């Protein structure tokens, strides 16, 4: 047997006990999943992973919520190395064939709902929580926590180091440029760049839509 084939076979054999253990602990784990070493599942009974999905090395999925599932991944989802997903009393869902690049951070306090075929590049943050700062006589840390959901519709591409803030909907087929800060909702098929993100156009051949349907 060629050395490379032998190595692949050995790695596959060594993964089997780990997958068996995850299957006992997680709420659901589909067939043909690949979970790398060092993955940290917290509150695993509230985590569902669809078939064919892959979780990269040292990723953390923390379903610290009363909701079930707190974290739900569709089929053929790829969570790359060192991604952190925190449900934080909310919930986080990703549709089929969506992808989170290395070191992405997702705060699910208000709910994060990501559609299918969504690409989120490395070091992007998706945030659904902030603090009230109306009073100056007490620390911000003692003031109310504010949450609003984030929705990212199907076929969205978000560039490196972007930030998506609470209460935002990114419409189907949109592209968000690298480093953009999205603090307002974007219409479908839009191209948005900058800080704060502004729509600079629509994708060529985009279907007709109401540009104000996602405004907030």
C-alpha positions in Angstrom: 0.0 0.0 0.0 1.4 3.4 -0.9 2.6 5.5 2.0 0.1 8.3 1.3 -2.8 5.9 1.1 -1.7 4.3 4.3 -1.5 7.6 6.1 -5.0 8.6 5.0 -6.3 5.2 6.1 -4.6 5.5 9.5 -6.0 9.0 10.1 -9.5 7.8 9.1 -9.2 4.9 11.6 -8.1 7.2 14.4 -11.0 9.6 13.8 -13.7 6.9 14.3 -13.6 6.8 18.1 -13.8 10.6 18.2 -16.8 10.7 15.9 -18.5 7.9 17.9 -18.1 10.0 21.1 -19.4 13.1 19.5 -22.4 11.2 18.2 -23.3 10.2 21.8 -23.0 13.7 23.1 -24.4 16.0 20.3 -28.1 16.4 19.7 -27.5 15.2 16.2 -24.5 14.4 14.0 -25.1 13.5 10.3 -23.2 11.0 8.3 -19.8 11.6 6.6 -18.9 14.5 8.9 -15.2 15.4 9.6 -14.3 16.9 13.0 -10.7 17.9 13.4 -8.7 17.6 16.6 -9.1 20.2 19.2 -12.7 21.1 18.4 -14.5 22.3 21.6 -18.2 21.5 21.9 -19.8 23.2 24.9 -23.4 22.3 25.8 -23.3 19.6 23.1 -26.8 18.4 23.7 -28.0 21.6 22.0 -25.9 21.3 18.9 -27.0 19.8 15.6 -24.6 19.1 12.7 -25.8 18.0 9.3 -24.3 15.3 7.1 -21.1 16.0 5.2 -20.2 19.0 7.4 -16.6 19.8 8.5 -15.5 21.5 11.7 -11.9 22.7 11.6 -9.1 22.5 14.2 -9.6 24.4 17.5 -13.1 25.7 16.6 -15.4 26.4 19.5 -19.2 25.9 19.3 -20.8 27.1 22.6 -24.6 26.5 22.8 -25.1 28.3 26.1 -28.8 28.8 25.7 -32.1 27.3 26.7 -33.1 27.1 23.0 -32.9 23.8 21.3 -31.0 23.6 19.1 -28.8 26.5 20.2 -26.5 25.9 17.2 -27.7 24.2 14.0 -25.5 23.5 11.0 -27.1 22.3 7.7 -25.6 19.8 5.3 -22.0 20.2 3.9 -21.3 23.2 6.1 -17.6 24.1 6.6 -16.5 25.7 9.9 -12.8 26.5 9.5 -10.0 26.6 12.1 -10.4 28.6 15.3 -14.0 29.9 14.5 -15.9 30.8 17.7 -19.7 30.5 17.7 -21.4 31.6 20.9 -25.2 31.1 21.2 -25.3 33.3 24.4 -29.0 32.7 25.2 -29.9 33.1 21.5 -29.4 30.7 18.7 -27.2 30.4 15.6 -28.1 28.5 12.4 -26.3 28.0 9.1 -27.9 26.6 5.9 -26.6 24.0 3.6 -23.1 24.5 2.0 -22.3 27.6 4.0 -18.8 28.4 5.1 -17.2 30.4 7.9 -13.5 31.2 7.4 -10.8 30.9 10.0 -11.1 33.0 13.2 -14.7 34.2 12.5 -16.6 35.2 15.6 -20.4 34.9 15.9 -22.3 36.2 18.9 -25.8 34.7 18.8 -27.4 36.6 21.7 -30.2 38.0 19.6 -30.3 35.2 17.0 -28.1 34.7 13.9 -29.7 33.1 10.9 -27.4 32.4 8.0 -28.9 31.0 4.8 -27.5 28.4 2.3 -24.4 28.9 0.1 -23.1 31.8 2.2 -19.4 32.6 2.2 -18.0 34.5 5.2 -14.3 35.2 5.0 -11.7 35.0 7.7 -11.7 37.2 10.8 -15.3 38.4 10.2 -17.5 39.3 13.3 -21.2 38.9 13.4 -22.6 40.6 16.5 -26.2 40.7 17.9 -25.6 42.4 21.2 -24.7 45.8 22.6 -25.0 47.8 25.9 -27.2 50.7 26.8 -25.1 53.8 27.7 -27.9 56.3 28.5 -26.7 56.8 32.1 -23.4 58.3 33.2 -23.9 57.7 37.0 -23.4 53.9 36.7 -20.9 51.8 34.6 -22.0 50.7 31.2 -21.4 47.2 32.4 -24.4 47.6 34.8 -26.8 48.9 32.2 -29.2 46.9 30.1 -28.0 44.6 27.4 -29.6 45.2 24.0 -30.1 42.5 21.4 -31.4 42.3 17.9 -31.2 39.4 15.3 -28.9 39.2 12.3 -30.2 37.6 9.1 -27.9 36.7 6.2 -29.9 35.4 3.3 -28.8 32.8 0.7 -25.8 33.2 -1.6 -24.2 36.1 0.3 -20.4 36.7 0.1 -18.8 38.6 3.0 -15.1 39.7 2.6 -12.2 39.5 5.1 -12.4 41.3 8.4 -16.0 42.6 7.9 -18.2 43.4 10.9 -22.0 42.8 10.8 -23.9 44.5 13.6 -27.1 43.8 15.4 -30.5 44.2 13.7 -29.1 43.9 10.2 -30.5 41.8 7.3 -28.2 41.2 4.4 -30.3 40.4 1.4 -30.0 37.5 -0.9 -27.0 37.5 -3.3 -25.3 40.5 -1.8 -21.5 41.0 -1.6 -19.9 42.8 1.3 -16.4 44.2 0.8 -13.4 43.4 3.0 -13.2 45.5 6.2 -16.8 46.8 5.8 -18.9 47.6 8.9 -22.5 46.7 8.1 -24.8 48.7 10.5 -27.9 48.9 8.3 -29.7 46.3 6.2 -28.7 45.7 2.6 -31.1 45.0 -0.2 -30.8 41.8 -2.3 -28.0 41.6 -4.9 -26.3 44.7 -3.5 -22.6 45.4 -3.4 -21.6 47.3 -0.2 -18.2 48.6 1.0 -16.8 51.0 3.5 -17.2 52.1 7.1 -20.1 52.3 7.6 -21.0 50.1 4.6 -22.8 51.8 1.7 -24.4 50.2 -1.3 -22.3 51.2 -4.4 -24.3 49.2 -6.9 -26.1 45.9 -7.7 -24.6 42.8 -9.2 -24.8 42.5 -12.9 -27.9 40.7 -14.0 -29.6 41.0 -10.6 -33.3 40.3 -10.5 -35.6 43.3 -10.1 -36.4 43.9 -6.4 -37.6 46.6 -4.1 -34.4 48.3 -2.8 -36.2 49.4 0.3 -37.5 46.1 1.4 -34.7 45.4 3.9 -34.2 49.0 5.1 -34.2 49.6 8.9 
